[in-house]
Amino acid sequence: MVYERIRNLREDKDLSQEQLCKYLNCKQRTYSDYERGKLDIPTPLLFALADFHQTSIDYLLGRTDQKTPYPPPKKRS
């Protein structure tokens, strides 16, 4: 599911893998393997993808169908 979601989010923004890889600072071949499910996505890259797509890691991982990110935690006084 994560592989489909990252591909769909990228395609929704009309981005090529190469364009997204420039932002993520990774090789296109490696990213292609993420989208095809051949490689597990490292945690730091999941954070970067969630930030880029303005969604939550839970959405990327299929734990929720809500695309909007969670609100930031309240600061303690």
mmCIF file of the N, C-alpha and C atoms, coordinates in Angstrom:
data_MODEL
# 
_entry.id   MODEL 
# 
loop_
_atom_site.group_PDB 
_atom_site.id 
_atom_site.type_symbol 
_atom_site.label_atom_id 
_atom_site.label_alt_id 
_atom_site.label_comp_id 
_atom_site.label_asym_id 
_atom_site.label_entity_id 
_atom_site.label_seq_id 
_atom_site.pdbx_PDB_ins_code 
_atom_site.Cartn_x 
_atom_site.Cartn_y 
_atom_site.Cartn_z 
_atom_site.occupancy 
_atom_site.B_iso_or_equiv 
_atom_site.pdbx_formal_charge 
_atom_site.auth_seq_id 
_atom_site.auth_comp_id 
_atom_site.auth_asym_id 
_atom_site.auth_atom_id 
_atom_site.pdbx_PDB_model_num 
ATOM 1   N N  . MET A 1 1  ? 0.814  -1.191 0.000   1.00 0.00 ? 1  MET A N  1 
ATOM 2   C CA . MET A 1 1  ? 0.000  0.000  0.000   1.00 0.00 ? 1  MET A CA 1 
ATOM 3   C C  . MET A 1 1  ? 0.863  1.263  0.000   1.00 0.00 ? 1  MET A C  1 
ATOM 4   N N  . VAL A 1 2  ? 1.923  1.283  0.796   1.00 0.00 ? 2  VAL A N  1 
ATOM 5   C CA . VAL A 1 2  ? 2.783  2.472  0.856   1.00 0.00 ? 2  VAL A CA 1 
ATOM 6   C C  . VAL A 1 2  ? 3.341  2.798  -0.522  1.00 0.00 ? 2  VAL A C  1 
ATOM 7   N N  . TYR A 1 3  ? 3.644  1.777  -1.286  1.00 0.00 ? 3  TYR A N  1 
ATOM 8   C CA . TYR A 1 3  ? 4.244  1.974  -2.591  1.00 0.00 ? 3  TYR A CA 1 
ATOM 9   C C  . TYR A 1 3  ? 3.255  2.640  -3.546  1.00 0.00 ? 3  TYR A C  1 
ATOM 10  N N  . GLU A 1 4  ? 2.005  2.195  -3.496  1.00 0.00 ? 4  GLU A N  1 
ATOM 11  C CA . GLU A 1 4  ? 0.971  2.812  -4.323  1.00 0.00 ? 4  GLU A CA 1 
ATOM 12  C C  . GLU A 1 4  ? 0.732  4.254  -3.907  1.00 0.00 ? 4  GLU A C  1 
ATOM 13  N N  . ARG A 1 5  ? 0.726  4.498  -2.626  1.00 0.00 ? 5  ARG A N  1 
ATOM 14  C CA . ARG A 1 5  ? 0.437  5.851  -2.151  1.00 0.00 ? 5  ARG A CA 1 
ATOM 15  C C  . ARG A 1 5  ? 1.529  6.839  -2.530  1.00 0.00 ? 5  ARG A C  1 
ATOM 16  N N  . ILE A 1 6  ? 2.782  6.454  -2.396  1.00 0.00 ? 6  ILE A N  1 
ATOM 17  C CA . ILE A 1 6  ? 3.826  7.423  -2.744  1.00 0.00 ? 6  ILE A CA 1 
ATOM 18  C C  . ILE A 1 6  ? 3.842  7.677  -4.255  1.00 0.00 ? 6  ILE A C  1 
ATOM 19  N N  . ARG A 1 7  ? 3.536  6.661  -5.031  1.00 0.00 ? 7  ARG A N  1 
ATOM 20  C CA . ARG A 1 7  ? 3.469  6.847  -6.483  1.00 0.00 ? 7  ARG A CA 1 
ATOM 21  C C  . ARG A 1 7  ? 2.290  7.754  -6.845  1.00 0.00 ? 7  ARG A C  1 
ATOM 22  N N  . ASN A 1 8  ? 1.121  7.483  -6.271  1.00 0.00 ? 8  ASN A N  1 
ATOM 23  C CA . ASN A 1 8  ? -0.063 8.283  -6.567  1.00 0.00 ? 8  ASN A CA 1 
ATOM 24  C C  . ASN A 1 8  ? 0.114  9.737  -6.151  1.00 0.00 ? 8  ASN A C  1 
ATOM 25  N N  . LEU A 1 9  ? 0.708  9.968  -4.984  1.00 0.00 ? 9  LEU A N  1 
ATOM 26  C CA . LEU A 1 9  ? 0.936  11.341 -4.539  1.00 0.00 ? 9  LEU A CA 1 
ATOM 27  C C  . LEU A 1 9  ? 1.890  12.066 -5.489  1.00 0.00 ? 9  LEU A C  1 
ATOM 28  N N  . ARG A 1 10 ? 2.920  11.394 -5.920  1.00 0.00 ? 10 ARG A N  1 
ATOM 29  C CA . ARG A 1 10 ? 3.863  12.000 -6.871  1.00 0.00 ? 10 ARG A CA 1 
ATOM 30  C C  . ARG A 1 10 ? 3.171  12.309 -8.189  1.00 0.00 ? 10 ARG A C  1 
ATOM 31  N N  . GLU A 1 11 ? 2.404  11.355 -8.696  1.00 0.00 ? 11 GLU A N  1 
ATOM 32  C CA . GLU A 1 11 ? 1.716  11.555 -9.972  1.00 0.00 ? 11 GLU A CA 1 
ATOM 33  C C  . GLU A 1 11 ? 0.637  12.636 -9.870  1.00 0.00 ? 11 GLU A C  1 
ATOM 34  N N  . ASP A 1 12 ? -0.013 12.746 -8.719  1.00 0.00 ? 12 ASP A N  1 
ATOM 35  C CA . ASP A 1 12 ? -1.022 13.798 -8.523  1.00 0.00 ? 12 ASP A CA 1 
ATOM 36  C C  . ASP A 1 12 ? -0.418 15.189 -8.682  1.00 0.00 ? 12 ASP A C  1 
ATOM 37  N N  . LYS A 1 13 ? 0.860  15.305 -8.378  1.00 0.00 ? 13 LYS A N  1 
ATOM 38  C CA . LYS A 1 13 ? 1.559  16.594 -8.518  1.00 0.00 ? 13 LYS A CA 1 
ATOM 39  C C  . LYS A 1 13 ? 2.276  16.708 -9.862  1.00 0.00 ? 13 LYS A C  1 
ATOM 40  N N  . ASP A 1 14 ? 2.046  15.746 -10.751 1.00 0.00 ? 14 ASP A N  1 
ATOM 41  C CA . ASP A 1 14 ? 2.673  15.725 -12.075 1.00 0.00 ? 14 ASP A CA 1 
ATOM 42  C C  . ASP A 1 14 ? 4.189  15.834 -11.998 1.00 0.00 ? 14 ASP A C  1 
ATOM 43  N N  . LEU A 1 15 ? 4.771  15.100 -11.058 1.00 0.00 ? 15 LEU A N  1 
ATOM 44  C CA . LEU A 1 15 ? 6.223  15.086 -10.896 1.00 0.00 ? 15 LEU A CA 1 
ATOM 45  C C  . LEU A 1 15 ? 6.795  13.782 -11.430 1.00 0.00 ? 15 LEU A C  1 
ATOM 46  N N  . SER A 1 16 ? 7.954  13.882 -12.007 1.00 0.00 ? 16 SER A N  1 
ATOM 47  C CA . SER A 1 16 ? 8.675  12.665 -12.388 1.00 0.00 ? 16 SER A CA 1 
ATOM 48  C C  . SER A 1 16 ? 9.428  12.158 -11.157 1.00 0.00 ? 16 SER A C  1 
ATOM 49  N N  . GLN A 1 17 ? 9.851  10.926 -11.234 1.00 0.00 ? 17 GLN A N  1 
ATOM 50  C CA . GLN A 1 17 ? 10.678 10.393 -10.154 1.00 0.00 ? 17 GLN A CA 1 
ATOM 51  C C  . GLN A 1 17 ? 11.954 11.213 -10.020 1.00 0.00 ? 17 GLN A C  1 
ATOM 52  N N  . GLU A 1 18 ? 12.524 11.610 -11.126 1.00 0.00 ? 18 GLU A N  1 
ATOM 53  C CA . GLU A 1 18 ? 13.762 12.387 -11.094 1.00 0.00 ? 18 GLU A CA 1 
ATOM 54  C C  . GLU A 1 18 ? 13.571 13.717 -10.365 1.00 0.00 ? 18 GLU A C  1 
ATOM 55  N N  . GLN A 1 19 ? 12.453 14.384 -10.612 1.00 0.00 ? 19 GLN A N  1 
ATOM 56  C CA . GLN A 1 19 ? 12.191 15.657 -9.935  1.00 0.00 ? 19 GLN A CA 1 
ATOM 57  C C  . GLN A 1 19 ? 12.080 15.464 -8.432  1.00 0.00 ? 19 GLN A C  1 
ATOM 58  N N  . LEU A 1 20 ? 11.354 14.437 -8.021  1.00 0.00 ? 20 LEU A N  1 
ATOM 59  C CA . LEU A 1 20 ? 11.186 14.185 -6.591  1.00 0.00 ? 20 LEU A CA 1 
ATOM 60  C C  . LEU A 1 20 ? 12.511 13.764 -5.958  1.00 0.00 ? 20 LEU A C  1 
ATOM 61  N N  . CYS A 1 21 ? 13.311 13.030 -6.688  1.00 0.00 ? 21 CYS A N  1 
ATOM 62  C CA . CYS A 1 21 ? 14.607 12.580 -6.169  1.00 0.00 ? 21 CYS A CA 1 
ATOM 63  C C  . CYS A 1 21 ? 15.541 13.749 -5.882  1.00 0.00 ? 21 CYS A C  1 
ATOM 64  N N  . LYS A 1 22 ? 15.438 14.804 -6.659  1.00 0.00 ? 22 LYS A N  1 
ATOM 65  C CA . LYS A 1 22 ? 16.248 15.991 -6.386  1.00 0.00 ? 22 LYS A CA 1 
ATOM 66  C C  . LYS A 1 22 ? 15.901 16.563 -5.020  1.00 0.00 ? 22 LYS A C  1 
ATOM 67  N N  . TYR A 1 23 ? 14.611 16.605 -4.699  1.00 0.00 ? 23 TYR A N  1 
ATOM 68  C CA . TYR A 1 23 ? 14.185 17.092 -3.382  1.00 0.00 ? 23 TYR A CA 1 
ATOM 69  C C  . TYR A 1 23 ? 14.643 16.140 -2.278  1.00 0.00 ? 23 TYR A C  1 
ATOM 70  N N  . LEU A 1 24 ? 14.512 14.845 -2.515  1.00 0.00 ? 24 LEU A N  1 
ATOM 71  C CA . LEU A 1 24 ? 14.830 13.835 -1.504  1.00 0.00 ? 24 LEU A CA 1 
ATOM 72  C C  . LEU A 1 24 ? 16.318 13.520 -1.411  1.00 0.00 ? 24 LEU A C  1 
ATOM 73  N N  . ASN A 1 25 ? 17.062 13.966 -2.396  1.00 0.00 ? 25 ASN A N  1 
ATOM 74  C CA . ASN A 1 25 ? 18.496 13.698 -2.460  1.00 0.00 ? 25 ASN A CA 1 
ATOM 75  C C  . ASN A 1 25 ? 18.777 12.185 -2.478  1.00 0.00 ? 25 ASN A C  1 
ATOM 76  N N  . CYS A 1 26 ? 18.092 11.523 -3.399  1.00 0.00 ? 26 CYS A N  1 
ATOM 77  C CA . CYS A 1 26 ? 18.327 10.091 -3.579  1.00 0.00 ? 26 CYS A CA 1 
ATOM 78  C C  . CYS A 1 26 ? 18.406 9.786  -5.068  1.00 0.00 ? 26 CYS A C  1 
ATOM 79  N N  . LYS A 1 27 ? 18.848 8.601  -5.389  1.00 0.00 ? 27 LYS A N  1 
ATOM 80  C CA . LYS A 1 27 ? 18.975 8.197  -6.786  1.00 0.00 ? 27 LYS A CA 1 
ATOM 81  C C  . LYS A 1 27 ? 17.609 7.762  -7.325  1.00 0.00 ? 27 LYS A C  1 
ATOM 82  N N  . GLN A 1 28 ? 17.389 8.049  -8.589  1.00 0.00 ? 28 GLN A N  1 
ATOM 83  C CA . GLN A 1 28 ? 16.116 7.710  -9.222  1.00 0.00 ? 28 GLN A CA 1 
ATOM 84  C C  . GLN A 1 28 ? 15.876 6.204  -9.192  1.00 0.00 ? 28 GLN A C  1 
ATOM 85  N N  . ARG A 1 29 ? 16.901 5.433  -9.425  1.00 0.00 ? 29 ARG A N  1 
ATOM 86  C CA . ARG A 1 29 ? 16.764 3.960  -9.415  1.00 0.00 ? 29 ARG A CA 1 
ATOM 87  C C  . ARG A 1 29 ? 16.309 3.474  -8.030  1.00 0.00 ? 29 ARG A C  1 
ATOM 88  N N  . THR A 1 30 ? 16.880 4.052  -6.999  1.00 0.00 ? 30 THR A N  1 
ATOM 89  C CA . THR A 1 30 ? 16.501 3.670  -5.634  1.00 0.00 ? 30 THR A CA 1 
ATOM 90  C C  . THR A 1 30 ? 15.047 4.035  -5.374  1.00 0.00 ? 30 THR A C  1 
ATOM 91  N N  . TYR A 1 31 ? 14.673 5.254  -5.764  1.00 0.00 ? 31 TYR A N  1 
ATOM 92  C CA . TYR A 1 31 ? 13.283 5.688  -5.543  1.00 0.00 ? 31 TYR A CA 1 
ATOM 93  C C  . TYR A 1 31 ? 12.315 4.811  -6.334  1.00 0.00 ? 31 TYR A C  1 
ATOM 94  N N  . SER A 1 32 ? 12.696 4.453  -7.552  1.00 0.00 ? 32 SER A N  1 
ATOM 95  C CA . SER A 1 32 ? 11.865 3.562  -8.351  1.00 0.00 ? 32 SER A CA 1 
ATOM 96  C C  . SER A 1 32 ? 11.643 2.234  -7.619  1.00 0.00 ? 32 SER A C  1 
ATOM 97  N N  . ASP A 1 33 ? 12.687 1.731  -6.983  1.00 0.00 ? 33 ASP A N  1 
ATOM 98  C CA . ASP A 1 33 ? 12.556 0.495  -6.208  1.00 0.00 ? 33 ASP A CA 1 
ATOM 99  C C  . ASP A 1 33 ? 11.620 0.677  -5.014  1.00 0.00 ? 33 ASP A C  1 
ATOM 100 N N  . TYR A 1 34 ? 11.585 1.868  -4.414  1.00 0.00 ? 34 TYR A N  1 
ATOM 101 C CA . TYR A 1 34 ? 10.621 2.139  -3.337  1.00 0.00 ? 34 TYR A CA 1 
ATOM 102 C C  . TYR A 1 34 ? 9.197  2.060  -3.876  1.00 0.00 ? 34 TYR A C  1 
ATOM 103 N N  . GLU A 1 35 ? 8.964  2.705  -5.025  1.00 0.00 ? 35 GLU A N  1 
ATOM 104 C CA . GLU A 1 35 ? 7.616  2.734  -5.599  1.00 0.00 ? 35 GLU A CA 1 
ATOM 105 C C  . GLU A 1 35 ? 7.160  1.355  -6.079  1.00 0.00 ? 35 GLU A C  1 
ATOM 106 N N  . ARG A 1 36 ? 8.089  0.512  -6.424  1.00 0.00 ? 36 ARG A N  1 
ATOM 107 C CA . ARG A 1 36 ? 7.733  -0.832 -6.882  1.00 0.00 ? 36 ARG A CA 1 
ATOM 108 C C  . ARG A 1 36 ? 7.704  -1.847 -5.738  1.00 0.00 ? 36 ARG A C  1 
ATOM 109 N N  . GLY A 1 37 ? 8.043  -1.404 -4.536  1.00 0.00 ? 37 GLY A N  1 
ATOM 110 C CA . GLY A 1 37 ? 8.010  -2.304 -3.392  1.00 0.00 ? 37 GLY A CA 1 
ATOM 111 C C  . GLY A 1 37 ? 9.197  -3.229 -3.298  1.00 0.00 ? 37 GLY A C  1 
ATOM 112 N N  . LYS A 1 38 ? 10.258 -2.937 -4.038  1.00 0.00 ? 38 LYS A N  1 
ATOM 113 C CA . LYS A 1 38 ? 11.446 -3.783 -4.002  1.00 0.00 ? 38 LYS A CA 1 
ATOM 114 C C  . LYS A 1 38 ? 12.367 -3.436 -2.839  1.00 0.00 ? 38 LYS A C  1 
ATOM 115 N N  . LEU A 1 39 ? 12.252 -2.218 -2.321  1.00 0.00 ? 39 LEU A N  1 
ATOM 116 C CA . LEU A 1 39 ? 13.046 -1.780 -1.171  1.00 0.00 ? 39 LEU A CA 1 
ATOM 117 C C  . LEU A 1 39 ? 12.132 -1.157 -0.134  1.00 0.00 ? 39 LEU A C  1 
ATOM 118 N N  . ASP A 1 40 ? 12.443 -1.392 1.135   1.00 0.00 ? 40 ASP A N  1 
ATOM 119 C CA . ASP A 1 40 ? 11.732 -0.700 2.199   1.00 0.00 ? 40 ASP A CA 1 
ATOM 120 C C  . ASP A 1 40 ? 12.238 0.736  2.274   1.00 0.00 ? 40 ASP A C  1 
ATOM 121 N N  . ILE A 1 41 ? 11.326 1.638  2.549   1.00 0.00 ? 41 ILE A N  1 
ATOM 122 C CA . ILE A 1 41 ? 11.673 3.056  2.603   1.00 0.00 ? 41 ILE A CA 1 
ATOM 123 C C  . ILE A 1 41 ? 12.243 3.375  3.980   1.00 0.00 ? 41 ILE A C  1 
ATOM 124 N N  . PRO A 1 42 ? 13.433 3.955  4.041   1.00 0.00 ? 42 PRO A N  1 
ATOM 125 C CA . PRO A 1 42 ? 14.024 4.310  5.340   1.00 0.00 ? 42 PRO A CA 1 
ATOM 126 C C  . PRO A 1 42 ? 13.181 5.384  6.051   1.00 0.00 ? 42 PRO A C  1 
ATOM 127 N N  . THR A 1 43 ? 13.184 5.322  7.358   1.00 0.00 ? 43 THR A N  1 
ATOM 128 C CA . THR A 1 43 ? 12.388 6.249  8.164   1.00 0.00 ? 43 THR A CA 1 
ATOM 129 C C  . THR A 1 43 ? 12.650 7.715  7.833   1.00 0.00 ? 43 THR A C  1 
ATOM 130 N N  . PRO A 1 44 ? 13.906 8.167  7.718   1.00 0.00 ? 44 PRO A N  1 
ATOM 131 C CA . PRO A 1 44 ? 14.119 9.582  7.381   1.00 0.00 ? 44 PRO A CA 1 
ATOM 132 C C  . PRO A 1 44 ? 13.487 9.977  6.037   1.00 0.00 ? 44 PRO A C  1 
ATOM 133 N N  . LEU A 1 45 ? 13.472 9.047  5.094   1.00 0.00 ? 45 LEU A N  1 
ATOM 134 C CA . LEU A 1 45 ? 12.852 9.339  3.811   1.00 0.00 ? 45 LEU A CA 1 
ATOM 135 C C  . LEU A 1 45 ? 11.331 9.392  3.938   1.00 0.00 ? 45 LEU A C  1 
ATOM 136 N N  . LEU A 1 46 ? 10.753 8.564  4.807   1.00 0.00 ? 46 LEU A N  1 
ATOM 137 C CA . LEU A 1 46 ? 9.313  8.640  5.056   1.00 0.00 ? 46 LEU A CA 1 
ATOM 138 C C  . LEU A 1 46 ? 8.935  10.007 5.620   1.00 0.00 ? 46 LEU A C  1 
ATOM 139 N N  . PHE A 1 47 ? 9.746  10.508 6.553   1.00 0.00 ? 47 PHE A N  1 
ATOM 140 C CA . PHE A 1 47 ? 9.494  11.847 7.096   1.00 0.00 ? 47 PHE A CA 1 
ATOM 141 C C  . PHE A 1 47 ? 9.544  12.889 5.984   1.00 0.00 ? 47 PHE A C  1 
ATOM 142 N N  . ALA A 1 48 ? 10.554 12.793 5.123   1.00 0.00 ? 48 ALA A N  1 
ATOM 143 C CA . ALA A 1 48 ? 10.708 13.760 4.037   1.00 0.00 ? 48 ALA A CA 1 
ATOM 144 C C  . ALA A 1 48 ? 9.535  13.680 3.053   1.00 0.00 ? 48 ALA A C  1 
ATOM 145 N N  . LEU A 1 49 ? 9.097  12.474 2.733   1.00 0.00 ? 49 LEU A N  1 
ATOM 146 C CA . LEU A 1 49 ? 7.957  12.310 1.828   1.00 0.00 ? 49 LEU A CA 1 
ATOM 147 C C  . LEU A 1 49 ? 6.678  12.872 2.440   1.00 0.00 ? 49 LEU A C  1 
ATOM 148 N N  . ALA A 1 50 ? 6.459  12.599 3.713   1.00 0.00 ? 50 ALA A N  1 
ATOM 149 C CA . ALA A 1 50 ? 5.262  13.123 4.380   1.00 0.00 ? 50 ALA A CA 1 
ATOM 150 C C  . ALA A 1 50 ? 5.285  14.646 4.401   1.00 0.00 ? 50 ALA A C  1 
ATOM 151 N N  . ASP A 1 51 ? 6.425  15.225 4.693   1.00 0.00 ? 51 ASP A N  1 
ATOM 152 C CA . ASP A 1 51 ? 6.545  16.683 4.689   1.00 0.00 ? 51 ASP A CA 1 
ATOM 153 C C  . ASP A 1 51 ? 6.316  17.247 3.288   1.00 0.00 ? 51 ASP A C  1 
ATOM 154 N N  . PHE A 1 52 ? 6.937  16.639 2.297   1.00 0.00 ? 52 PHE A N  1 
ATOM 155 C CA . PHE A 1 52 ? 6.807  17.119 0.926   1.00 0.00 ? 52 PHE A CA 1 
ATOM 156 C C  . PHE A 1 52 ? 5.359  17.081 0.462   1.00 0.00 ? 52 PHE A C  1 
ATOM 157 N N  . HIS A 1 53 ? 4.672  15.995 0.758   1.00 0.00 ? 53 HIS A N  1 
ATOM 158 C CA . HIS A 1 53 ? 3.290  15.821 0.301   1.00 0.00 ? 53 HIS A CA 1 
ATOM 159 C C  . HIS A 1 53 ? 2.274  16.392 1.297   1.00 0.00 ? 53 HIS A C  1 
ATOM 160 N N  . GLN A 1 54 ? 2.744  16.960 2.369   1.00 0.00 ? 54 GLN A N  1 
ATOM 161 C CA . GLN A 1 54 ? 1.898  17.559 3.404   1.00 0.00 ? 54 GLN A CA 1 
ATOM 162 C C  . GLN A 1 54 ? 0.836  16.567 3.882   1.00 0.00 ? 54 GLN A C  1 
ATOM 163 N N  . THR A 1 55 ? 1.339  15.419 4.297   1.00 0.00 ? 55 THR A N  1 
ATOM 164 C CA . THR A 1 55 ? 0.474  14.372 4.823   1.00 0.00 ? 55 THR A CA 1 
ATOM 165 C C  . THR A 1 55 ? 1.178  13.724 6.010   1.00 0.00 ? 55 THR A C  1 
ATOM 166 N N  . SER A 1 56 ? 0.589  12.693 6.560   1.00 0.00 ? 56 SER A N  1 
ATOM 167 C CA . SER A 1 56 ? 1.193  12.012 7.706   1.00 0.00 ? 56 SER A CA 1 
ATOM 168 C C  . SER A 1 56 ? 1.871  10.720 7.249   1.00 0.00 ? 56 SER A C  1 
ATOM 169 N N  . ILE A 1 57 ? 2.799  10.278 8.050   1.00 0.00 ? 57 ILE A N  1 
ATOM 170 C CA . ILE A 1 57 ? 3.423  8.982  7.777   1.00 0.00 ? 57 ILE A CA 1 
ATOM 171 C C  . ILE A 1 57 ? 2.384  7.873  7.897   1.00 0.00 ? 57 ILE A C  1 
ATOM 172 N N  . ASP A 1 58 ? 1.440  8.024  8.803   1.00 0.00 ? 58 ASP A N  1 
ATOM 173 C CA . ASP A 1 58 ? 0.371  7.023  8.919   1.00 0.00 ? 58 ASP A CA 1 
ATOM 174 C C  . ASP A 1 58 ? -0.397 6.887  7.605   1.00 0.00 ? 58 ASP A C  1 
ATOM 175 N N  . TYR A 1 59 ? -0.626 7.997  6.916   1.00 0.00 ? 59 TYR A N  1 
ATOM 176 C CA . TYR A 1 59 ? -1.297 7.913  5.617   1.00 0.00 ? 59 TYR A CA 1 
ATOM 177 C C  . TYR A 1 59 ? -0.406 7.165  4.616   1.00 0.00 ? 59 TYR A C  1 
ATOM 178 N N  . LEU A 1 60 ? 0.870  7.516  4.573   1.00 0.00 ? 60 LEU A N  1 
ATOM 179 C CA . LEU A 1 60 ? 1.778  6.839  3.647   1.00 0.00 ? 60 LEU A CA 1 
ATOM 180 C C  . LEU A 1 60 ? 1.816  5.341  3.902   1.00 0.00 ? 60 LEU A C  1 
ATOM 181 N N  . LEU A 1 61 ? 1.783  4.949  5.163   1.00 0.00 ? 61 LEU A N  1 
ATOM 182 C CA . LEU A 1 61 ? 1.875  3.533  5.527   1.00 0.00 ? 61 LEU A CA 1 
ATOM 183 C C  . LEU A 1 61 ? 0.544  2.798  5.460   1.00 0.00 ? 61 LEU A C  1 
ATOM 184 N N  . GLY A 1 62 ? -0.541 3.520  5.177   1.00 0.00 ? 62 GLY A N  1 
ATOM 185 C CA . GLY A 1 62 ? -1.846 2.881  5.065   1.00 0.00 ? 62 GLY A CA 1 
ATOM 186 C C  . GLY A 1 62 ? -2.550 2.665  6.384   1.00 0.00 ? 62 GLY A C  1 
ATOM 187 N N  . ARG A 1 63 ? -2.097 3.353  7.430   1.00 0.00 ? 63 ARG A N  1 
ATOM 188 C CA . ARG A 1 63 ? -2.742 3.203  8.743   1.00 0.00 ? 63 ARG A CA 1 
ATOM 189 C C  . ARG A 1 63 ? -3.982 4.073  8.865   1.00 0.00 ? 63 ARG A C  1 
ATOM 190 N N  . THR A 1 64 ? -4.129 5.041  7.968   1.00 0.00 ? 64 THR A N  1 
ATOM 191 C CA . THR A 1 64 ? -5.307 5.891  7.915   1.00 0.00 ? 64 THR A CA 1 
ATOM 192 C C  . THR A 1 64 ? -5.537 6.270  6.463   1.00 0.00 ? 64 THR A C  1 
ATOM 193 N N  . ASP A 1 65 ? -6.773 6.625  6.159   1.00 0.00 ? 65 ASP A N  1 
ATOM 194 C CA . ASP A 1 65 ? -7.096 7.094  4.813   1.00 0.00 ? 65 ASP A CA 1 
ATOM 195 C C  . ASP A 1 65 ? -7.225 8.612  4.769   1.00 0.00 ? 65 ASP A C  1 
ATOM 196 N N  . GLN A 1 66 ? -6.966 9.265  5.893   1.00 0.00 ? 66 GLN A N  1 
ATOM 197 C CA . GLN A 1 66 ? -7.034 10.720 5.957   1.00 0.00 ? 66 GLN A CA 1 
ATOM 198 C C  . GLN A 1 66 ? -5.698 11.307 5.516   1.00 0.00 ? 66 GLN A C  1 
ATOM 199 N N  . LYS A 1 67 ? -5.733 12.093 4.436   1.00 0.00 ? 67 LYS A N  1 
ATOM 200 C CA . LYS A 1 67 ? -4.496 12.643 3.876   1.00 0.00 ? 67 LYS A CA 1 
ATOM 201 C C  . LYS A 1 67 ? -3.929 13.799 4.689   1.00 0.00 ? 67 LYS A C  1 
ATOM 202 N N  . THR A 1 68 ? -4.792 14.542 5.352   1.00 0.00 ? 68 THR A N  1 
ATOM 203 C CA . THR A 1 68 ? -4.299 15.723 6.058   1.00 0.00 ? 68 THR A CA 1 
ATOM 204 C C  . THR A 1 68 ? -3.421 15.310 7.230   1.00 0.00 ? 68 THR A C  1 
ATOM 205 N N  . PRO A 1 69 ? -2.323 16.062 7.436   1.00 0.00 ? 69 PRO A N  1 
ATOM 206 C CA . PRO A 1 69 ? -1.424 15.712 8.541   1.00 0.00 ? 69 PRO A CA 1 
ATOM 207 C C  . PRO A 1 69 ? -2.065 16.019 9.889   1.00 0.00 ? 69 PRO A C  1 
ATOM 208 N N  . TYR A 1 70 ? -1.510 15.424 10.910  1.00 0.00 ? 70 TYR A N  1 
ATOM 209 C CA . TYR A 1 70 ? -1.994 15.687 12.253  1.00 0.00 ? 70 TYR A CA 1 
ATOM 210 C C  . TYR A 1 70 ? -1.587 17.100 12.659  1.00 0.00 ? 70 TYR A C  1 
ATOM 211 N N  . PRO A 1 71 ? -2.386 17.727 13.532  1.00 0.00 ? 71 PRO A N  1 
ATOM 212 C CA . PRO A 1 71 ? -1.962 19.052 14.014  1.00 0.00 ? 71 PRO A CA 1 
ATOM 213 C C  . PRO A 1 71 ? -0.714 18.910 14.877  1.00 0.00 ? 71 PRO A C  1 
ATOM 214 N N  . PRO A 1 72 ? 0.124  19.937 14.884  1.00 0.00 ? 72 PRO A N  1 
ATOM 215 C CA . PRO A 1 72 ? 1.322  19.867 15.717  1.00 0.00 ? 72 PRO A CA 1 
ATOM 216 C C  . PRO A 1 72 ? 0.946  19.812 17.205  1.00 0.00 ? 72 PRO A C  1 
ATOM 217 N N  . PRO A 1 73 ? 1.760  19.173 18.028  1.00 0.00 ? 73 PRO A N  1 
ATOM 218 C CA . PRO A 1 73 ? 1.444  19.095 19.456  1.00 0.00 ? 73 PRO A CA 1 
ATOM 219 C C  . PRO A 1 73 ? 1.475  20.491 20.086  1.00 0.00 ? 73 PRO A C  1 
ATOM 220 N N  . LYS A 1 74 ? 0.628  20.657 21.091  1.00 0.00 ? 74 LYS A N  1 
ATOM 221 C CA . LYS A 1 74 ? 0.591  21.943 21.797  1.00 0.00 ? 74 LYS A CA 1 
ATOM 222 C C  . LYS A 1 74 ? 1.830  22.085 22.652  1.00 0.00 ? 74 LYS A C  1 
ATOM 223 N N  . LYS A 1 75 ? 2.344  23.301 22.680  1.00 0.00 ? 75 LYS A N  1 
ATOM 224 C CA . LYS A 1 75 ? 3.510  23.576 23.495  1.00 0.00 ? 75 LYS A CA 1 
ATOM 225 C C  . LYS A 1 75 ? 3.078  23.738 24.949  1.00 0.00 ? 75 LYS A C  1 
ATOM 226 N N  . ARG A 1 76 ? 3.899  23.204 25.822  1.00 0.00 ? 76 ARG A N  1 
ATOM 227 C CA . ARG A 1 76 ? 3.613  23.339 27.251  1.00 0.00 ? 76 ARG A CA 1 
ATOM 228 C C  . ARG A 1 76 ? 4.124  24.678 27.738  1.00 0.00 ? 76 ARG A C  1 
ATOM 229 N N  . SER A 1 77 ? 3.402  25.242 28.648  1.00 0.00 ? 77 SER A N  1 
ATOM 230 C CA . SER A 1 77 ? 3.813  26.557 29.200  1.00 0.00 ? 77 SER A CA 1 
ATOM 231 C C  . SER A 1 77 ? 4.863  26.421 30.245  1.00 0.00 ? 77 SER A C  1 
# 
